[in-house]
Amino acid sequence: MRLDAPRGGWDFRRQMAVRTLQFCAGVVIGSLVLPWVNSEVAKTAVMSAFTLAGTVVAAYVTAATTHDYLHRATAPASSAPPKPPPVQAKDEVLD
């Protein structure tokens, strides 16, 4: 992945989220492979990595949902499908 997208674009945000999740995965794998697996430092590193990963996913989903909601609310009226014409009732003539 390249970081040449304009800052503030969704491509850049997605890339940063993926890179953060990759970092978290590296911390977890490193904690399992390195010799200090049973230490409190490894447990803290793994818990911190999972907390950071959960926070990144929650923030990304929340931001995307909010952006979609605001974009839909401010969309021009012409983008909405046309409304069907109202149904007119026929007058009944009583004989």
DRENLO-289965 format. One record per residue (C-alpha): y, z negated, x; residue in three letters; residue number from 0. Coordinates in pm, whole numbers, plus 50000, padded with zeros to 5 digits. Last residue first. Layout:
! DRENLO-289965
c2,c3,c1,rest,nr
Y,Z,X,ala,NUM
...
! end
This chain:
! DRENLO-289965
c2,c3,c1,rest,nr
50730,50988,42144,asp,94
50785,50774,42454,leu,93
50910,50972,42749,val,92
50795,50842,43081,glu,91
51036,50874,43368,asp,90
50863,50971,43688,lys,89
50877,50715,43967,ala,88
51035,50822,44292,gln,87
50853,50746,44613,val,86
51088,50683,44902,pro,85
51084,50937,45184,pro,84
50856,50852,45477,pro,83
51018,50677,45771,lys,82
51051,50874,46091,pro,81
50867,50740,46396,pro,80
51083,50525,46622,ala,79
51226,50692,46933,ser,78
51545,50786,46747,ser,77
51631,50418,46701,ala,76
51700,50380,47071,pro,75
51490,50122,47254,ala,74
51660,49783,47300,thr,73
51391,49574,47131,ala,72
51109,49774,47293,arg,71
51256,49724,47640,his,70
51305,49354,47576,leu,69
50944,49307,47466,tyr,68
50803,49520,47748,asp,67
51010,49331,48007,his,66
50905,48996,47862,thr,65
50539,49094,47869,thr,64
50565,49224,48225,ala,63
50746,48911,48342,ala,62
50492,48680,48176,thr,61
50197,48874,48318,val,60
50345,48868,48669,tyr,59
50437,48499,48650,ala,58
50089,48401,48528,ala,57
49916,48609,48797,val,56
50139,48468,49073,val,55
50095,48110,48951,thr,54
49718,48144,48936,gly,53
49707,48285,49289,ala,52
49933,48007,49422,leu,51
49717,47739,49261,thr,50
49399,47901,49395,phe,49
49549,47915,49745,ala,48
49669,47555,49724,ser,47
49324,47435,49617,met,46
49163,47627,49904,val,45
49411,47498,50162,ala,44
49378,47139,50038,thr,43
48999,47154,50060,lys,42
49018,47306,50407,ala,41
49261,47039,50526,val,40
49044,46764,50379,glu,39
48769,46860,50617,ser,38
48430,47000,50525,asn,37
48504,47358,50628,val,36
48664,47276,50965,trp,35
48446,47527,51153,pro,34
48613,47839,51010,leu,33
48418,48059,50771,val,32
48471,47887,50436,leu,31
48838,47806,50491,ser,30
48896,48157,50621,gly,29
48744,48302,50305,ile,28
48974,48088,50088,val,27
49283,48164,50299,val,26
49202,48534,50304,gly,25
49163,48540,49926,ala,24
49504,48375,49894,cys,23
49658,48636,50125,phe,22
49501,48914,49919,gln,21
49647,48755,49605,leu,20
49990,48752,49771,thr,19
49950,49116,49871,arg,18
49855,49211,49515,val,17
50157,49030,49370,ala,16
50390,49189,49626,met,15
50253,49534,49551,gln,14
50291,49481,49175,arg,13
50651,49372,49218,arg,12
50729,49674,49437,phe,11
50571,49914,49189,asp,10
50751,49740,48903,trp,9
51087,49819,49056,gly,8
51321,49540,49162,gly,7
51346,49650,49520,arg,6
51304,50023,49546,pro,5
50954,50129,49649,ala,4
50896,50165,50024,asp,3
50656,49871,50052,leu,2
50349,50080,50114,arg,1
50000,50000,50000,met,0
! end
